[in-house]
Amino acid sequence: MYNSNEVYTVVDIETTGLSYKNGAEIIEVGAVQIIDGKISKRRGTLIAFHGEMNSFALQAHGITKEMTKDQPSLEEVLPKIREYIGNSIVVCHNTGFDIPFLNHYLKKMDLPLLDKSICTLKALKQLKKEGLYHGENNKLDTACAYYNIALKNYHRASWDAKATAELFLKIAPIMG
């Protein structure tokens, strides 16, 4: 699965809710690339949003409307992130959440969809099944603790992207 000749872009998003189908918006995006097995500089930005914040989301990441009011719009940010990703393989800790959200907004902007991805959450589940991961659960913070990866500012996109990149590099050699 892991090929050191490939470029991987680890992406994480924070949102106003759990479903774009219910109008939830992307309010933060973070990304790092893995090139030649090394993690590049973290990129990330808060994004101004227009709707309401789900209380569950607010409790998770702590991002308020006030924090985003002077930030760029998603229409400004997403094309730059898509360009940064290019043809690389996208890595997320939960592709079932991040990729549909991103693709929903990419489609609305007539930008190329993300079609190549690796999910570290699914990988951990498989490693656990094979007896190769013994963390209490498959959450990012638990996996980071298990693999001795520093996770600062949990549930903030650029920090989670960096931690996921480190996790990916730790588990990639043992992933099937």
Buried (B, 14 or more C-beta within 10 A) or exposed (E): EBEEEBBBBBBBBBBBBBEBEEEBBBBBBBBBBBBEEEBBEBBBBBBBBEEBBBEEBBEBBEBEBEEBEEBBEBEEBBBBBBEBBEEBBBBBBBBEBBBEBBBBBBEEEEBEEBEEBBBBBBBBEBBBEEEEBEBEEBBBBBBBBBBEBEBEBBBBBBBBBBBBBBBBBBBBEEBE
